[in-house]
Amino acid sequence: MQIYLPIAEVSVNAFLLLGLGGIVGILSGMFGVGGGFLMTPLLFFIGIPPAVAVATEANQIVASSFSGVLAHFKRKTVDLRMGTVLLIGGLVGAGFGVMLFNYLKAQGQVDLLVKLCYVVFLGVIGGLMFFESLNAIRNVRKGKAPVRKKHNWIHGLPFKMRFRVSGLYISVIPPLIVGVAVGVLAAIMGVGGGFIMVPAMIYLLGMPTKVVVGTSLFQIIFVTAFTTMLHATTNFTVDIVLAVLLLVGGVIGAQIGTRIGVKMKAEQLRILLAIMVLAVCGKLALELLLQPSELYSIAEGGH
Amino acid sequence: MRALILALALLAAALPAAAEKVVLGLSSDTVSINTNFDGSEILIFGAVKRDGPSPSEPRLQVIVTVAGPSESKTVRRKEKRFGIWVNKDAVEIDSAPSFYAVSTSTLLGLSLSETEDVRHKISIPRAIRSVDAPDDISDSETFADALIRIKSKANQYQLNEGTVSVDEQTLFRTTIELPAALTEGEYQTRIFLTRGGQVVSQYETSIYVRKVGLERWLYVLSREKAFLYGLMSLAIAVFAGWGASAIFGLLRR
């Protein structure tokens, strides 16, 4: 069934979009990532203009994250206090990131920068997570208890705050910095930032994995809602018909994904996410390294 | 001597020019884009009205062009730098139609001379205006060629030679296929009658492509009340997220 999208001005297959939304929704619920880093390249591939894809994807992430976070609220695996601190940093970072994005757009190299950002961050994070969870699984098999560094330099910082759900008593400075950094990257890369946020919370802040997913989703809702409004009012690129098709599949997928996530071990969850992140990273790296079949590209407007 | 014959031939071709006119019909002068729009076809047909008898030589040829709204474009070319492919050279195209179709009754080269093409901007390369290349790019034509190649692949630029049928040198008809990825606006439609490569008569009209119903409403809302549109998008997203959660909650019980 073909549907004409009013803002994107292209005609696409409705079932294809429902299916894509569903698959990305499952991943979103399982790992606490928005799924934007998977969906946005997929939308480019089926012929949605990049500006519309990025803006609409933000709107869809709001829906799937909201659906996911409700499930986590019921199980009390959302650290609201930590989420709020991260969110304050995230909004500041996102505003700053949009300004940086517009500056780079004027320089004409924004596509390259976005791709390089993806390759570097996905590669580093995916690699780190992969080896860490592999070690964790091996240790469990050998019967060793997982060793967690209880004290590092983070614990020496001032402005300490108690995060009861996460079982942490740490300074608010590291979460704020993580929030700002993720906000900047999220705005530049046009994603929610969950795939950066989740590992940062686990490895930098030392939060328990089960709490990380719900808290990350909570934070993503607000950052992507902010981005959606920004795109809708300045670039007019949010396609509501495209968003509805993606999010109907997405919210259902997120519910299924959350239930799958509960049944799996934390290490298995992390290693799966790592493999997926590395796969997307590899695909993008190949695009940069191999000669493209069409060397020329058309952009709207003059420079 | 050859110049004299050519001049006579031109004169002979020019003579009936005032006498032949196009009377046009269109299957419809508006194309409506609704929710299940998946491309469209327009039928363009008409007749040649003339005062005297039709001259038998050279034969009458018909060229039909349909051009979508024009916009400026930047064409970029990738080059390998430090091991990766990056956008390097860029050429600005002042004005390129979003859609352009040329349909002819015979090969375009046979029905139109080079000078007439320059004057009326009929062939696809001529319909793209003024390539404004920076000084350090010597092969700026390849950028315009790339634009045509990419647009042709998407069926947005079409050269349909021999698709206009002409009966008795009087009646002509053709269909033009519009792709699914169609932008709104006024599509300028031109009909040229040529004899021996010279344009003897031309006719212009417009076809309007516009969104209707829900498509129109959403499009207008997104442009004129952007803030409200954004809030509506968010409300739908939150509602859908809550709805899925509630339904799955009920199913589990």
Interface residues (C-beta under 8 A of the other chain):
Chain A: M1 Q2 I3 Y4 P6 I7 E9 V10 S11 G47 N59 Q60 V62 A63 S64 S65 F66 S67 G68 L70 A71 K74 G108 Q109 D111 L112 A225 T228 M229 H231 A232 T233 F236 V238 I240 V241 A243 V244 L247 V248 V251 I252 A254 Q255 E287 L288 L289 L290 Q291 P292 E294 L295 Y296 S297 I298 A299 E300 G301 G302 H303
Chain B: I33 N34 T35 N36 F37 D38 G39 E71 S72 K73 T74 V75 R76 R77 K78 E79 K80 G83 I84 W85 V86 N87 A90 E92 D94 F143 A146 L147 R149 I150 K151 A180 A181 L182 T183 E184 K211 L214 E215 R216 L218 Y219 S222 R223 A226 F227 Y229 G230 L231 M232 S233 L234 I236 A237 V238 A240 G241 W242 G243 A244 S245 F248 G249
